[in-house]
Amino acid sequence: SCSPQPSHAVMGQSTSAPTQPAAPAGPAETVNPLPVHTGTQLGLQYLCNSAGSTGLLSIVAPQTPVDADSGPKRAPIDLTLVIDRSGSMGRGKLAMVKRSITFILSQLNAGDRLALVSYDTDVRTDFELTACTEGEKRKMGAKVAEIRAGSMTNLSGGLEAGLKLQKKKTGREAVRSLFLLTDGLANVGMTTTPEIVKLVAGARRKDSSVVVHTFGFGDDHNAEMLAAVAQAGGGEYVYVEKDESLGDSFAEALGGLASVVAQSISLTVSQPGGMERPRTQFPVVQEAGDWRVDISDLYAEERRDILVVMTEGTAKLRYYSILSSEWVTVALACTPRELTPDEIAAVDLAVARETTAAAMMQANEDAACGRLAEARQHLQDALLEAKAVAGDCEDIQRLQCDLNECLETVQTAAEYQSKGAKKLQWIGGGHGKQRSRGAECAYTNSVQRKMKSAASAM
C-alpha cells in the first residue's frame, strides 16, 4: 500500500499583517494523512527529487480547531439559498430541495444567518438574511413548506437577487456563500452560459468574499453551465444524481462552510529566467514571469497540491486567515533534495491525480463535440498512467475506479448526455480541486464526516 505523507514536512516561515476586514471566502486524503500541525495558519511544503523534474508544492490546512467546552470552533455563516421552483421541479425534486433546507436549518445556530430566494418565471425573496435562532428557524421552515412548483426557469434572475442579498453587510466577519439548486435549463432572462457566468464573475470582482456553489438535480440540468458558474463563483459544482445522494451532497457543502480556515488564497511561484506554467485545475495567472495560482478558500484538514517544474525558485503564499482574522504571508525557498520513498510516492500520487482530473475535463470537452472515441482515449491513457504508479494504495484504486466509471458514460452519445456530462465535470472537478464529492470521497474532513453522519438520518 502507499506510504503516508511525511509528517516532517518543511513549512515556510509566515509573517502576519495587521488585522483587516475579511476578504473573499470559499479541500483531503484518507490513505495519505495530511502533515499535522497544531497552529492556526496554513503550511507550505515543497518536494522535488532533482532539478528540472516535477516537484510538488503543497498547501496544508491546520486541523479542525476545537474548544475544550464547546467543540469545533468556526466562524459564523451567512448563507443564501437560491432554489428553482419551476414546473419541472414538481416531479419530486422540490421535495428533495425542501428536505435539504430542513437539514441545513438543523445544522445552523443563532450565530449564523440564512436567506432564501426562489424562482420560476418570477423571482421572489422568501426571507432575507436572518439569524438562525430556534424561533426564526421555525418561521423559515414554515415559509419553505409553502413553496410550490410554478412555470419557467429564470435562473439568472434568482442568482442576481441572491447575490444582492449578500451585499447587505452588517460589518461582522462571516463565511459567506450562495447555494444554487436547480434541475433544468435557464429559459427566461439570461439563458446562455457566457451571460450567466459574466453575471457571477462581475459580482465576484466587486466582492470575492461570497463563494457560489451549484447543485444540479437529476439528469436534465445543464452541467456545463452549472460547472462554469461555480468556477466563476470560486465554488464547486455538485451533481445530485439521486435521492440517496442528497444527504451527503449538502452535508459536505455545509460542513465545508463550517470549517473554512483561509480565504483569498494566492500561491506565487518564480525562479530566475522563468519557468513552466504550474499544473493545476485552479486558475493560473502569469505576472511578469511569475505564476500565480488562485484558490478561493481552504477547509480545515484539507490540502492543495500544485505540480511545478523548476531548478531552484521561491514560493509565496498569501491568504486571509479566518481563525486569526489577519492577512498572512508564507515564503518558502524551493530547493530539490533527495526524497524518501514516502515522499516520492506522494509526488507520484499528485501527478496521477492531476492527470486524471485533466483527462476527465478534456474527455468532457471532446464528448460534448461528439468526439467520443477521443474522449475514451483520454480516459484510457490516464487509467494506464494511474496503474503504472508504484504501490496499490486506496487513493490510486479510487482514481482507477472513477476513470472506469467515467469511461462507461462516454460509450454512446445518449449515455454521455444523460450521465457523462455531469459525472466528468463533477468527478474531475473533485479530484482537480481535492474537494469532497460524495459518500466514497477521500477528501472529506472531520466536520464534514460528522455532518454526513447527521444527514444519514434525513
Protein Blocks (a to p, Z undefined) as FASTA:
>chain_A
ZZdddfkbccdddddddddddddehiacfklccdddfbfbdcdddddfbghiacdddddd
ddddddfklopadddddddddddfbfklmnomlmmmmmmmmmmmmmpcfkbccddddddf
bccdfbacddfbfklmmmmmmmmmmpccfkdddfklmmmmmmmmmmmcghiacddddddd
dfbdcfehjfbfklmmmmmmmmmmmomkbccddddehjkbcfklmmmmmmmnopacdddf
bfklmmmmmmmmmmmmmmcfbghiacddddehiaaddddfbdcddeehiacdddfbdceh
iacddddddfbdcdddddddfklopacddddddddddddfklmmmmmmmmmmmmmmmmmm
mmmmmmmnopamlmmmmmmmmmmmmmmpgcjdfklmmmmmmmmmmmmmmmbmklmmmmmm
mmmmmmmmmmmnopaebjklckbcfklmmmmmmmmmZZ
